[in-house]
Amino acid sequence: MAFTSPSAPCEGPQEVINDPQLRLNDIVVPLDGAGGKLDTTISSPIQVHGITKVPARRAPALGEHNEEVLKQLGFNASEIDVLYASGAVPAKKDPARAAAG
């Protein structure tokens, strides 16, 4: 026995993500900093009155912010270089290469 929708056909994932109504209502939004085929995402459903939502952006690559964090912890440039050279802190990965492969 087949069941059918009483109001509309069932869309597949590619049709849903390209639905113009979802884009007009800011449900599917651009993804800043993404690479490759990934250029949109689903917007957060949380909206706080009087606060503008920040644009969606990609997650950082593994190690992308190591140097910034180490500086905030009080390490100077030469100490950070020693940590990288010793392998205690891995070199940051290129986010464009990580997204592509």
Phi and psi restraints in degrees (range 20) as a CNS / XPLOR table:
assign (resid 1 and name C) (resid 2 and name N)
       (resid 2 and name CA) (resid 2 and name C) 1.0 -98.2 20.0 2
assign (resid 2 and name N) (resid 2 and name CA)
       (resid 2 and name C) (resid 3 and name N) 1.0 140.5 20.0 2
assign (resid 2 and name C) (resid 3 and name N)
       (resid 3 and name CA) (resid 3 and name C) 1.0 -107.8 20.0 2
assign (resid 3 and name N) (resid 3 and name CA)
       (resid 3 and name C) (resid 4 and name N) 1.0 140.4 20.0 2
assign (resid 3 and name C) (resid 4 and name N)
       (resid 4 and name CA) (resid 4 and name C) 1.0 -124.0 20.0 2
assign (resid 4 and name N) (resid 4 and name CA)
       (resid 4 and name C) (resid 5 and name N) 1.0 153.1 20.0 2
assign (resid 4 and name C) (resid 5 and name N)
       (resid 5 and name CA) (resid 5 and name C) 1.0 -74.3 20.0 2
assign (resid 5 and name N) (resid 5 and name CA)
       (resid 5 and name C) (resid 6 and name N) 1.0 136.1 20.0 2
assign (resid 5 and name C) (resid 6 and name N)
       (resid 6 and name CA) (resid 6 and name C) 1.0 -74.6 20.0 2
assign (resid 6 and name N) (resid 6 and name CA)
       (resid 6 and name C) (resid 7 and name N) 1.0 -12.4 20.0 2
assign (resid 6 and name C) (resid 7 and name N)
       (resid 7 and name CA) (resid 7 and name C) 1.0 -122.3 20.0 2
assign (resid 7 and name N) (resid 7 and name CA)
       (resid 7 and name C) (resid 8 and name N) 1.0 -27.8 20.0 2
assign (resid 7 and name C) (resid 8 and name N)
       (resid 8 and name CA) (resid 8 and name C) 1.0 -162.3 20.0 2
assign (resid 8 and name N) (resid 8 and name CA)
       (resid 8 and name C) (resid 9 and name N) 1.0 158.6 20.0 2
assign (resid 8 and name C) (resid 9 and name N)
       (resid 9 and name CA) (resid 9 and name C) 1.0 -71.7 20.0 2
assign (resid 9 and name N) (resid 9 and name CA)
       (resid 9 and name C) (resid 10 and name N) 1.0 156.4 20.0 2
assign (resid 9 and name C) (resid 10 and name N)
       (resid 10 and name CA) (resid 10 and name C) 1.0 -84.1 20.0 2
assign (resid 10 and name N) (resid 10 and name CA)
       (resid 10 and name C) (resid 11 and name N) 1.0 126.3 20.0 2
assign (resid 10 and name C) (resid 11 and name N)
       (resid 11 and name CA) (resid 11 and name C) 1.0 -95.6 20.0 2
assign (resid 11 and name N) (resid 11 and name CA)
       (resid 11 and name C) (resid 12 and name N) 1.0 150.8 20.0 2
assign (resid 11 and name C) (resid 12 and name N)
       (resid 12 and name CA) (resid 12 and name C) 1.0 -84.0 20.0 2
assign (resid 12 and name N) (resid 12 and name CA)
       (resid 12 and name C) (resid 13 and name N) 1.0 171.5 20.0 2
assign (resid 12 and name C) (resid 13 and name N)
       (resid 13 and name CA) (resid 13 and name C) 1.0 -56.3 20.0 2
assign (resid 13 and name N) (resid 13 and name CA)
       (resid 13 and name C) (resid 14 and name N) 1.0 -42.1 20.0 2
assign (resid 13 and name C) (resid 14 and name N)
       (resid 14 and name CA) (resid 14 and name C) 1.0 -67.2 20.0 2
assign (resid 14 and name N) (resid 14 and name CA)
       (resid 14 and name C) (resid 15 and name N) 1.0 -36.6 20.0 2
assign (resid 14 and name C) (resid 15 and name N)
       (resid 15 and name CA) (resid 15 and name C) 1.0 -68.4 20.0 2
assign (resid 15 and name N) (resid 15 and name CA)
       (resid 15 and name C) (resid 16 and name N) 1.0 -38.3 20.0 2
assign (resid 15 and name C) (resid 16 and name N)
       (resid 16 and name CA) (resid 16 and name C) 1.0 -64.3 20.0 2
assign (resid 16 and name N) (resid 16 and name CA)
       (resid 16 and name C) (resid 17 and name N) 1.0 -48.1 20.0 2
assign (resid 16 and name C) (resid 17 and name N)
       (resid 17 and name CA) (resid 17 and name C) 1.0 -65.4 20.0 2
assign (resid 17 and name N) (resid 17 and name CA)
       (resid 17 and name C) (resid 18 and name N) 1.0 -24.9 20.0 2
assign (resid 17 and name C) (resid 18 and name N)
       (resid 18 and name CA) (resid 18 and name C) 1.0 -97.5 20.0 2
assign (resid 18 and name N) (resid 18 and name CA)
       (resid 18 and name C) (resid 19 and name N) 1.0 6.9 20.0 2
assign (resid 18 and name C) (resid 19 and name N)
       (resid 19 and name CA) (resid 19 and name C) 1.0 -66.4 20.0 2
assign (resid 19 and name N) (resid 19 and name CA)
       (resid 19 and name C) (resid 20 and name N) 1.0 119.2 20.0 2
assign (resid 19 and name C) (resid 20 and name N)
       (resid 20 and name CA) (resid 20 and name C) 1.0 -62.0 20.0 2
assign (resid 20 and name N) (resid 20 and name CA)
       (resid 20 and name C) (resid 21 and name N) 1.0 -30.1 20.0 2
assign (resid 20 and name C) (resid 21 and name N)
       (resid 21 and name CA) (resid 21 and name C) 1.0 -65.6 20.0 2
assign (resid 21 and name N) (resid 21 and name CA)
       (resid 21 and name C) (resid 22 and name N) 1.0 -37.4 20.0 2
assign (resid 21 and name C) (resid 22 and name N)
       (resid 22 and name CA) (resid 22 and name C) 1.0 -66.7 20.0 2
assign (resid 22 and name N) (resid 22 and name CA)
       (resid 22 and name C) (resid 23 and name N) 1.0 -35.8 20.0 2
assign (resid 22 and name C) (resid 23 and name N)
       (resid 23 and name CA) (resid 23 and name C) 1.0 -71.4 20.0 2
assign (resid 23 and name N) (resid 23 and name CA)
       (resid 23 and name C) (resid 24 and name N) 1.0 -42.0 20.0 2
assign (resid 23 and name C) (resid 24 and name N)
       (resid 24 and name CA) (resid 24 and name C) 1.0 -62.5 20.0 2
assign (resid 24 and name N) (resid 24 and name CA)
       (resid 24 and name C) (resid 25 and name N) 1.0 -31.1 20.0 2
assign (resid 24 and name C) (resid 25 and name N)
       (resid 25 and name CA) (resid 25 and name C) 1.0 -94.5 20.0 2
assign (resid 25 and name N) (resid 25 and name CA)
       (resid 25 and name C) (resid 26 and name N) 1.0 11.9 20.0 2
assign (resid 25 and name C) (resid 26 and name N)
       (resid 26 and name CA) (resid 26 and name C) 1.0 55.6 20.0 2
assign (resid 26 and name N) (resid 26 and name CA)
       (resid 26 and name C) (resid 27 and name N) 1.0 37.5 20.0 2
assign (resid 26 and name C) (resid 27 and name N)
       (resid 27 and name CA) (resid 27 and name C) 1.0 -90.9 20.0 2
assign (resid 27 and name N) (resid 27 and name CA)
       (resid 27 and name C) (resid 28 and name N) 1.0 -43.8 20.0 2
assign (resid 27 and name C) (resid 28 and name N)
       (resid 28 and name CA) (resid 28 and name C) 1.0 -102.0 20.0 2
assign (resid 28 and name N) (resid 28 and name CA)
       (resid 28 and name C) (resid 29 and name N) 1.0 120.6 20.0 2
assign (resid 28 and name C) (resid 29 and name N)
       (resid 29 and name CA) (resid 29 and name C) 1.0 -127.2 20.0 2
assign (resid 29 and name N) (resid 29 and name CA)
       (resid 29 and name C) (resid 30 and name N) 1.0 159.2 20.0 2
assign (resid 29 and name C) (resid 30 and name N)
       (resid 30 and name CA) (resid 30 and name C) 1.0 -63.3 20.0 2
assign (resid 30 and name N) (resid 30 and name CA)
       (resid 30 and name C) (resid 31 and name N) 1.0 149.4 20.0 2
assign (resid 30 and name C) (resid 31 and name N)
       (resid 31 and name CA) (resid 31 and name C) 1.0 -111.9 20.0 2
assign (resid 31 and name N) (resid 31 and name CA)
       (resid 31 and name C) (resid 32 and name N) 1.0 104.1 20.0 2
assign (resid 31 and name C) (resid 32 and name N)
       (resid 32 and name CA) (resid 32 and name C) 1.0 -64.6 20.0 2
assign (resid 32 and name N) (resid 32 and name CA)
       (resid 32 and name C) (resid 33 and name N) 1.0 136.0 20.0 2
assign (resid 32 and name C) (resid 33 and name N)
       (resid 33 and name CA) (resid 33 and name C) 1.0 80.5 20.0 2
assign (resid 33 and name N) (resid 33 and name CA)
       (resid 33 and name C) (resid 34 and name N) 1.0 1.7 20.0 2
assign (resid 33 and name C) (resid 34 and name N)
       (resid 34 and name CA) (resid 34 and name C) 1.0 -76.4 20.0 2
assign (resid 34 and name N) (resid 34 and name CA)
       (resid 34 and name C) (resid 35 and name N) 1.0 159.5 20.0 2
assign (resid 34 and name C) (resid 35 and name N)
       (resid 35 and name CA) (resid 35 and name C) 1.0 -130.1 20.0 2
assign (resid 35 and name N) (resid 35 and name CA)
       (resid 35 and name C) (resid 36 and name N) 1.0 172.1 20.0 2
assign (resid 35 and name C) (resid 36 and name N)
       (resid 36 and name CA) (resid 36 and name C) 1.0 65.5 20.0 2
assign (resid 36 and name N) (resid 36 and name CA)
       (resid 36 and name C) (resid 37 and name N) 1.0 -138.9 20.0 2
assign (resid 36 and name C) (resid 37 and name N)
       (resid 37 and name CA) (resid 37 and name C) 1.0 -80.6 20.0 2
assign (resid 37 and name N) (resid 37 and name CA)
       (resid 37 and name C) (resid 38 and name N) 1.0 -12.4 20.0 2
assign (resid 37 and name C) (resid 38 and name N)
       (resid 38 and name CA) (resid 38 and name C) 1.0 -83.2 20.0 2
assign (resid 38 and name N) (resid 38 and name CA)
       (resid 38 and name C) (resid 39 and name N) 1.0 108.6 20.0 2
assign (resid 38 and name C) (resid 39 and name N)
       (resid 39 and name CA) (resid 39 and name C) 1.0 -133.3 20.0 2
assign (resid 39 and name N) (resid 39 and name CA)
       (resid 39 and name C) (resid 40 and name N) 1.0 -4.6 20.0 2
assign (resid 39 and name C) (resid 40 and name N)
       (resid 40 and name CA) (resid 40 and name C) 1.0 -136.9 20.0 2
assign (resid 40 and name N) (resid 40 and name CA)
       (resid 40 and name C) (resid 41 and name N) 1.0 164.5 20.0 2
assign (resid 40 and name C) (resid 41 and name N)
       (resid 41 and name CA) (resid 41 and name C) 1.0 -150.0 20.0 2
assign (resid 41 and name N) (resid 41 and name CA)
       (resid 41 and name C) (resid 42 and name N) 1.0 173.0 20.0 2
assign (resid 41 and name C) (resid 42 and name N)
       (resid 42 and name CA) (resid 42 and name C) 1.0 -87.0 20.0 2
assign (resid 42 and name N) (resid 42 and name CA)
       (resid 42 and name C) (resid 43 and name N) 1.0 129.4 20.0 2
assign (resid 42 and name C) (resid 43 and name N)
       (resid 43 and name CA) (resid 43 and name C) 1.0 -69.0 20.0 2
assign (resid 43 and name N) (resid 43 and name CA)
       (resid 43 and name C) (resid 44 and name N) 1.0 150.2 20.0 2
assign (resid 43 and name C) (resid 44 and name N)
       (resid 44 and name CA) (resid 44 and name C) 1.0 -62.5 20.0 2
assign (resid 44 and name N) (resid 44 and name CA)
       (resid 44 and name C) (resid 45 and name N) 1.0 136.7 20.0 2
assign (resid 44 and name C) (resid 45 and name N)
       (resid 45 and name CA) (resid 45 and name C) 1.0 -78.4 20.0 2
assign (resid 45 and name N) (resid 45 and name CA)
       (resid 45 and name C) (resid 46 and name N) 1.0 -4.4 20.0 2
assign (resid 45 and name C) (resid 46 and name N)
       (resid 46 and name CA) (resid 46 and name C) 1.0 -86.9 20.0 2
assign (resid 46 and name N) (resid 46 and name CA)
       (resid 46 and name C) (resid 47 and name N) 1.0 127.9 20.0 2
assign (resid 46 and name C) (resid 47 and name N)
       (resid 47 and name CA) (resid 47 and name C) 1.0 -131.1 20.0 2
assign (resid 47 and name N) (resid 47 and name CA)
       (resid 47 and name C) (resid 48 and name N) 1.0 125.6 20.0 2
assign (resid 47 and name C) (resid 48 and name N)
       (resid 48 and name CA) (resid 48 and name C) 1.0 -102.5 20.0 2
assign (resid 48 and name N) (resid 48 and name CA)
       (resid 48 and name C) (resid 49 and name N) 1.0 126.2 20.0 2
assign (resid 48 and name C) (resid 49 and name N)
       (resid 49 and name CA) (resid 49 and name C) 1.0 -56.1 20.0 2
assign (resid 49 and name N) (resid 49 and name CA)
       (resid 49 and name C) (resid 50 and name N) 1.0 128.5 20.0 2
assign (resid 49 and name C) (resid 50 and name N)
       (resid 50 and name CA) (resid 50 and name C) 1.0 84.4 20.0 2
assign (resid 50 and name N) (resid 50 and name CA)
       (resid 50 and name C) (resid 51 and name N) 1.0 -1.5 20.0 2
assign (resid 50 and name C) (resid 51 and name N)
       (resid 51 and name CA) (resid 51 and name C) 1.0 -116.4 20.0 2
assign (resid 51 and name N) (resid 51 and name CA)
       (resid 51 and name C) (resid 52 and name N) 1.0 126.9 20.0 2
assign (resid 51 and name C) (resid 52 and name N)
       (resid 52 and name CA) (resid 52 and name C) 1.0 -78.9 20.0 2
assign (resid 52 and name N) (resid 52 and name CA)
       (resid 52 and name C) (resid 53 and name N) 1.0 133.5 20.0 2
assign (resid 52 and name C) (resid 53 and name N)
       (resid 53 and name CA) (resid 53 and name C) 1.0 -66.5 20.0 2
assign (resid 53 and name N) (resid 53 and name CA)
       (resid 53 and name C) (resid 54 and name N) 1.0 143.6 20.0 2
assign (resid 53 and name C) (resid 54 and name N)
       (resid 54 and name CA) (resid 54 and name C) 1.0 -83.7 20.0 2
assign (resid 54 and name N) (resid 54 and name CA)
       (resid 54 and name C) (resid 55 and name N) 1.0 149.7 20.0 2
assign (resid 54 and name C) (resid 55 and name N)
       (resid 55 and name CA) (resid 55 and name C) 1.0 -62.9 20.0 2
assign (resid 55 and name N) (resid 55 and name CA)
       (resid 55 and name C) (resid 56 and name N) 1.0 145.6 20.0 2
assign (resid 55 and name C) (resid 56 and name N)
       (resid 56 and name CA) (resid 56 and name C) 1.0 -66.4 20.0 2
assign (resid 56 and name N) (resid 56 and name CA)
       (resid 56 and name C) (resid 57 and name N) 1.0 141.4 20.0 2
assign (resid 56 and name C) (resid 57 and name N)
       (resid 57 and name CA) (resid 57 and name C) 1.0 -142.1 20.0 2
assign (resid 57 and name N) (resid 57 and name CA)
       (resid 57 and name C) (resid 58 and name N) 1.0 159.6 20.0 2
assign (resid 57 and name C) (resid 58 and name N)
       (resid 58 and name CA) (resid 58 and name C) 1.0 -66.4 20.0 2
assign (resid 58 and name N) (resid 58 and name CA)
       (resid 58 and name C) (resid 59 and name N) 1.0 156.9 20.0 2
assign (resid 58 and name C) (resid 59 and name N)
       (resid 59 and name CA) (resid 59 and name C) 1.0 -71.8 20.0 2
assign (resid 59 and name N) (resid 59 and name CA)
       (resid 59 and name C) (resid 60 and name N) 1.0 150.1 20.0 2
assign (resid 59 and name C) (resid 60 and name N)
       (resid 60 and name CA) (resid 60 and name C) 1.0 -67.5 20.0 2
assign (resid 60 and name N) (resid 60 and name CA)
       (resid 60 and name C) (resid 61 and name N) 1.0 149.0 20.0 2
assign (resid 60 and name C) (resid 61 and name N)
       (resid 61 and name CA) (resid 61 and name C) 1.0 -71.2 20.0 2
assign (resid 61 and name N) (resid 61 and name CA)
       (resid 61 and name C) (resid 62 and name N) 1.0 156.4 20.0 2
assign (resid 61 and name C) (resid 62 and name N)
       (resid 62 and name CA) (resid 62 and name C) 1.0 -57.1 20.0 2
assign (resid 62 and name N) (resid 62 and name CA)
       (resid 62 and name C) (resid 63 and name N) 1.0 121.1 20.0 2
assign (resid 62 and name C) (resid 63 and name N)
       (resid 63 and name CA) (resid 63 and name C) 1.0 84.2 20.0 2
assign (resid 63 and name N) (resid 63 and name CA)
       (resid 63 and name C) (resid 64 and name N) 1.0 1.6 20.0 2
assign (resid 63 and name C) (resid 64 and name N)
       (resid 64 and name CA) (resid 64 and name C) 1.0 -60.5 20.0 2
assign (resid 64 and name N) (resid 64 and name CA)
       (resid 64 and name C) (resid 65 and name N) 1.0 -32.5 20.0 2
assign (resid 64 and name C) (resid 65 and name N)
       (resid 65 and name CA) (resid 65 and name C) 1.0 -110.8 20.0 2
assign (resid 65 and name N) (resid 65 and name CA)
       (resid 65 and name C) (resid 66 and name N) 1.0 17.0 20.0 2
assign (resid 65 and name C) (resid 66 and name N)
       (resid 66 and name CA) (resid 66 and name C) 1.0 -53.2 20.0 2
assign (resid 66 and name N) (resid 66 and name CA)
       (resid 66 and name C) (resid 67 and name N) 1.0 -49.6 20.0 2
assign (resid 66 and name C) (resid 67 and name N)
       (resid 67 and name CA) (resid 67 and name C) 1.0 -63.9 20.0 2
assign (resid 67 and name N) (resid 67 and name CA)
       (resid 67 and name C) (resid 68 and name N) 1.0 -42.2 20.0 2
assign (resid 67 and name C) (resid 68 and name N)
       (resid 68 and name CA) (resid 68 and name C) 1.0 -60.7 20.0 2
assign (resid 68 and name N) (resid 68 and name CA)
       (resid 68 and name C) (resid 69 and name N) 1.0 -44.6 20.0 2
assign (resid 68 and name C) (resid 69 and name N)
       (resid 69 and name CA) (resid 69 and name C) 1.0 -65.5 20.0 2
assign (resid 69 and name N) (resid 69 and name CA)
       (resid 69 and name C) (resid 70 and name N) 1.0 -44.0 20.0 2
assign (resid 69 and name C) (resid 70 and name N)
       (resid 70 and name CA) (resid 70 and name C) 1.0 -62.1 20.0 2
assign (resid 70 and name N) (resid 70 and name CA)
       (resid 70 and name C) (resid 71 and name N) 1.0 -38.8 20.0 2
assign (resid 70 and name C) (resid 71 and name N)
       (resid 71 and name CA) (resid 71 and name C) 1.0 -64.6 20.0 2
assign (resid 71 and name N) (resid 71 and name CA)
       (resid 71 and name C) (resid 72 and name N) 1.0 -40.6 20.0 2
assign (resid 71 and name C) (resid 72 and name N)
       (resid 72 and name CA) (resid 72 and name C) 1.0 -64.8 20.0 2
assign (resid 72 and name N) (resid 72 and name CA)
       (resid 72 and name C) (resid 73 and name N) 1.0 -27.8 20.0 2
assign (resid 72 and name C) (resid 73 and name N)
       (resid 73 and name CA) (resid 73 and name C) 1.0 -82.6 20.0 2
assign (resid 73 and name N) (resid 73 and name CA)
       (resid 73 and name C) (resid 74 and name N) 1.0 -2.8 20.0 2
assign (resid 73 and name C) (resid 74 and name N)
       (resid 74 and name CA) (resid 74 and name C) 1.0 101.0 20.0 2
assign (resid 74 and name N) (resid 74 and name CA)
       (resid 74 and name C) (resid 75 and name N) 1.0 5.2 20.0 2
assign (resid 74 and name C) (resid 75 and name N)
       (resid 75 and name CA) (resid 75 and name C) 1.0 -77.0 20.0 2
assign (resid 75 and name N) (resid 75 and name CA)
       (resid 75 and name C) (resid 76 and name N) 1.0 138.6 20.0 2
assign (resid 75 and name C) (resid 76 and name N)
       (resid 76 and name CA) (resid 76 and name C) 1.0 -91.4 20.0 2
assign (resid 76 and name N) (resid 76 and name CA)
       (resid 76 and name C) (resid 77 and name N) 1.0 175.3 20.0 2
assign (resid 76 and name C) (resid 77 and name N)
       (resid 77 and name CA) (resid 77 and name C) 1.0 -59.4 20.0 2
assign (resid 77 and name N) (resid 77 and name CA)
       (resid 77 and name C) (resid 78 and name N) 1.0 -42.2 20.0 2
assign (resid 77 and name C) (resid 78 and name N)
       (resid 78 and name CA) (resid 78 and name C) 1.0 -69.8 20.0 2
assign (resid 78 and name N) (resid 78 and name CA)
       (resid 78 and name C) (resid 79 and name N) 1.0 -36.0 20.0 2
assign (resid 78 and name C) (resid 79 and name N)
       (resid 79 and name CA) (resid 79 and name C) 1.0 -66.1 20.0 2
assign (resid 79 and name N) (resid 79 and name CA)
       (resid 79 and name C) (resid 80 and name N) 1.0 -38.6 20.0 2
assign (resid 79 and name C) (resid 80 and name N)
       (resid 80 and name CA) (resid 80 and name C) 1.0 -66.4 20.0 2
assign (resid 80 and name N) (resid 80 and name CA)
       (resid 80 and name C) (resid 81 and name N) 1.0 -40.4 20.0 2
assign (resid 80 and name C) (resid 81 and name N)
       (resid 81 and name CA) (resid 81 and name C) 1.0 -59.3 20.0 2
assign (resid 81 and name N) (resid 81 and name CA)
       (resid 81 and name C) (resid 82 and name N) 1.0 -41.0 20.0 2
assign (resid 81 and name C) (resid 82 and name N)
       (resid 82 and name CA) (resid 82 and name C) 1.0 -63.7 20.0 2
assign (resid 82 and name N) (resid 82 and name CA)
       (resid 82 and name C) (resid 83 and name N) 1.0 -40.9 20.0 2
assign (resid 82 and name C) (resid 83 and name N)
       (resid 83 and name CA) (resid 83 and name C) 1.0 -63.5 20.0 2
assign (resid 83 and name N) (resid 83 and name CA)
       (resid 83 and name C) (resid 84 and name N) 1.0 -41.4 20.0 2
assign (resid 83 and name C) (resid 84 and name N)
       (resid 84 and name CA) (resid 84 and name C) 1.0 -65.7 20.0 2
assign (resid 84 and name N) (resid 84 and name CA)
       (resid 84 and name C) (resid 85 and name N) 1.0 -46.5 20.0 2
assign (resid 84 and name C) (resid 85 and name N)
       (resid 85 and name CA) (resid 85 and name C) 1.0 -62.7 20.0 2
assign (resid 85 and name N) (resid 85 and name CA)
       (resid 85 and name C) (resid 86 and name N) 1.0 -36.1 20.0 2
assign (resid 85 and name C) (resid 86 and name N)
       (resid 86 and name CA) (resid 86 and name C) 1.0 -78.8 20.0 2
assign (resid 86 and name N) (resid 86 and name CA)
       (resid 86 and name C) (resid 87 and name N) 1.0 -14.4 20.0 2
assign (resid 86 and name C) (resid 87 and name N)
       (resid 87 and name CA) (resid 87 and name C) 1.0 87.2 20.0 2
assign (resid 87 and name N) (resid 87 and name CA)
       (resid 87 and name C) (resid 88 and name N) 1.0 1.5 20.0 2
assign (resid 87 and name C) (resid 88 and name N)
       (resid 88 and name CA) (resid 88 and name C) 1.0 -64.7 20.0 2
assign (resid 88 and name N) (resid 88 and name CA)
       (resid 88 and name C) (resid 89 and name N) 1.0 -31.5 20.0 2
assign (resid 88 and name C) (resid 89 and name N)
       (resid 89 and name CA) (resid 89 and name C) 1.0 -122.6 20.0 2
assign (resid 89 and name N) (resid 89 and name CA)
       (resid 89 and name C) (resid 90 and name N) 1.0 119.7 20.0 2
assign (resid 89 and name C) (resid 90 and name N)
       (resid 90 and name CA) (resid 90 and name C) 1.0 -71.5 20.0 2
assign (resid 90 and name N) (resid 90 and name CA)
       (resid 90 and name C) (resid 91 and name N) 1.0 151.0 20.0 2
assign (resid 90 and name C) (resid 91 and name N)
       (resid 91 and name CA) (resid 91 and name C) 1.0 -64.2 20.0 2
assign (resid 91 and name N) (resid 91 and name CA)
       (resid 91 and name C) (resid 92 and name N) 1.0 146.3 20.0 2
assign (resid 91 and name C) (resid 92 and name N)
       (resid 92 and name CA) (resid 92 and name C) 1.0 -67.9 20.0 2
assign (resid 92 and name N) (resid 92 and name CA)
       (resid 92 and name C) (resid 93 and name N) 1.0 150.9 20.0 2
assign (resid 92 and name C) (resid 93 and name N)
       (resid 93 and name CA) (resid 93 and name C) 1.0 -97.7 20.0 2
assign (resid 93 and name N) (resid 93 and name CA)
       (resid 93 and name C) (resid 94 and name N) 1.0 145.1 20.0 2
assign (resid 93 and name C) (resid 94 and name N)
       (resid 94 and name CA) (resid 94 and name C) 1.0 -72.1 20.0 2
assign (resid 94 and name N) (resid 94 and name CA)
       (resid 94 and name C) (resid 95 and name N) 1.0 117.1 20.0 2
assign (resid 94 and name C) (resid 95 and name N)
       (resid 95 and name CA) (resid 95 and name C) 1.0 -61.7 20.0 2
assign (resid 95 and name N) (resid 95 and name CA)
       (resid 95 and name C) (resid 96 and name N) 1.0 -31.3 20.0 2
assign (resid 95 and name C) (resid 96 and name N)
       (resid 96 and name CA) (resid 96 and name C) 1.0 -66.8 20.0 2
assign (resid 96 and name N) (resid 96 and name CA)
       (resid 96 and name C) (resid 97 and name N) 1.0 -40.9 20.0 2
assign (resid 96 and name C) (resid 97 and name N)
       (resid 97 and name CA) (resid 97 and name C) 1.0 -69.5 20.0 2
assign (resid 97 and name N) (resid 97 and name CA)
       (resid 97 and name C) (resid 98 and name N) 1.0 -37.1 20.0 2
assign (resid 97 and name C) (resid 98 and name N)
       (resid 98 and name CA) (resid 98 and name C) 1.0 -65.0 20.0 2
assign (resid 98 and name N) (resid 98 and name CA)
       (resid 98 and name C) (resid 99 and name N) 1.0 -39.7 20.0 2
assign (resid 98 and name C) (resid 99 and name N)
       (resid 99 and name CA) (resid 99 and name C) 1.0 -69.9 20.0 2
assign (resid 99 and name N) (resid 99 and name CA)
       (resid 99 and name C) (resid 100 and name N) 1.0 -32.4 20.0 2
assign (resid 99 and name C) (resid 100 and name N)
       (resid 100 and name CA) (resid 100 and name C) 1.0 -77.3 20.0 2
assign (resid 100 and name N) (resid 100 and name CA)
       (resid 100 and name C) (resid 101 and name N) 1.0 -27.6 20.0 2
